[in-house]
Amino acid sequence: LDVALSEEHNDHLAVGAQHSLWDGFLLYWIGWMRDNMPGIAVTASSVMSSTFLDAISEGTLDIAIVYRPTQRTGLVIEHLFEEELVLLTSGDAAAPAPGNNYILINWGPEFLADHALAYSGLKQPGLFFDLGTLAVNYLLDKKASGYFPIRTARNFIKDGTLKLIKNAPRFVYPVYLVYPEDIDEVAFSQAKLGLIETLKTIETKAT
């Protein structure tokens, strides 16, 4: 991606990821890059995975972190970790779920398809959010339930703010790093190192 660099920056990386992957993961990575790669300017964006792959192929995006990307010529795809979505509630964890206070959160087409199969008898919920992890704020304010990544939910579960509905279906999606075969190795190699370090830090905190 061509951007006008300031005197403080000698290179640039354009990073894209699905909305759910920023909170509790990729924002930490951006922080790592600012601390360890101050000469690299970073542009971060959040849209759907298919758009990211088009942008990488067109050269307007350097790196994407997405669920289940499709293989394309000229792109490298590397597995990072498994994302698990679990059902949380700020109400009664023993109540049938999902109930009238249920929020259907858009975690992408894969989740919506799997959710439809798992809850085939569920009518359209009264709330449909396309807000990613921001939707947790609704649960903190109202008695409601919805699916969230376990990595962002652990602290809420630990302090009792939210409860895990243990008998509800769980959805697991592999997360991948995608980049062009001809990416600039100088900036990318260090950024990738930081990505791995960030993952290790998150895994350590989870144990």
N, C-alpha and C positions, 0 to 999 in steps of 0.2 A: 504494500500500500504506500503510495507516494504522499508524503506530508512534508511541510516545511519545517525543518529541524532548527531549534534554537542553538546558540553557541554552546550550551551546556550538554547537548545531546549529539552523539555521533552515529546513532542508528535508531531504528524504529521497529516495533513489533505490533501487529494488529492481532488481537486475540478475541475470539468469539466463543460463546458457550450458551447452552440452553439455560433459561432463567434459574431453574432449580439448583444449578451447580455453582452459582456464585456465592450464595450465602453459606457460610460454614466450610468453604473449601477454596474457591478460586480467588476470592477477595484476599485471603491470606497469602496466596501465591503472588498476587500483584504487590502486596506489601513486601514480600521477600525480594521481588525484583527491584523495587524502589530502594531497598536497603543495600542490596548487593550488586545491582546493575544501574547505578544512577545515571550513567551515560546513555542508557537506552530509553527512549520515549515509548510509552505504551498506550495503545488505544484499545479499550475494552467495549464489547457490545453483546447484546443478548437478543437472539431471535431463534427461529426454528432451525433444526439441524439441516434440512434440505437446502435452505438458503445459505448456510455456512459452507456447505460443500461446493455450491456454485461459486461462492466468493473466493474460495481457495483455488478452484480451477481457473478462475478469471484473474487471479493474482491480486485481488483487492483485500484478501485476508491471509495472514500468515499461519495461524494456528487455530484449531477448533477443538473443543472438548464436548463431546456429544454422546447420546445413547445410540447404540446400534446403527452406525453409519453404513451406507452402502459403498461397496468397493468401486473405485473409479481409477482409470488409468492415470498414472502420474502422482497418485496420492499414497502416502504411507499411513497405515492405521495400526495403532498400538494400544493394547488393552491396559487400562489403569487400575480399575477396581470394580466391585459390584455394588450398585446402589440399591438399597432396600427401602421400600415405602411401606410404612406401617400406619395403622389407624389409631389416631389419638382422640381424646375427648377431654373437655373441661367439665363435663357433666358426670353422669353415673357410668362407670366403666362396666358395670354388670348389666346395663340396659341393652335390649336388642339393638344391633347396629347393622347398617346405618338407620337411624330413626328420622323423625321429623326435623331434628336440628342438624341434619347432615349437610355438609358442604362438599360438593363435587369440585375438586381442584384439577385444573388442566395441567397434568405433568407430561403432556405430549400425546401424540396419536397412539403410541404403543400402550401407554397406560390406559387411555380411554377405551381401547379395544379390549384389553384384558379385564378392565373393570366391568365392562358390559357383560362379559362372559361370567365373571365371578358373581355378579349381582344381576342376573338375568331377569329377576322378578321385580327389580327396583324401578319405580316410576321416576320421572325426571325430578331431581331434587329442587327445592325452592331456591337454592343458591348455587350458582356456578361461577367459580372464581378462576380467572386467568392471571393470578397475581403471584404465583410461585410461593416461596416461603413467607412472603409478606402476609399471607392469609392466616398465619399463626396468630397474628394480632387480634383477629376476630375472635378466635377461641379464647384468648386471654381476657377479652371483654364480655363475651357472651357464652352461655352454655351451648356448646356445639361440638361437632366431631368432624374429622377429615383426615385424609392421608397426607403424610409428610415423610421426608427422608429421615431415617433413624439417626443419621449423623447430626442433624440439626435439632432432633427431638430429645437427645439424651439428657441434656441439662434440665429441660422442663420436666422430664420424667423423674429425674433424680431429686429435684427439689419439691416434687409433688404438685407443681403448677398444672401439669397435664398428666393424664393417665393413659397407659397403653391398653388397648382392647386386645387381649391376648388371643382370643379365639377367632379373630377376624382374619380373612385372607391377607397374605403379604405378597408384595410384588417386587421382584428383583430384576434389575436391568444392568447390563454391563456398560461401563463408561469407557470411552476411547479417546485417545489423543490422535488428531488427524493433522497432517501437514504435507506440503508438496515435497516431492523427491529432491527438487533442486533448491530447497530452502537455504538461506544464508546460515552456514554452520556457526559462524562466530557468535552471533547473538543467540541463536536458537539453542546451541549446546548448553550454554550457561542457564538459560531460561528453563530448559528441560530438567537440568539438575535441581533447580529450585522447586520445580513441580514435584519431583520425587521426594525431596526433603519435606515439602508441605504435606504430602500424603503420609509420610512416616510420622510427622508430628501429630496429625489428626488421629492416626491409628493408635499412637501411644496414649493420647488423651482418652480414647475410647475404652482402653483396657483398665 
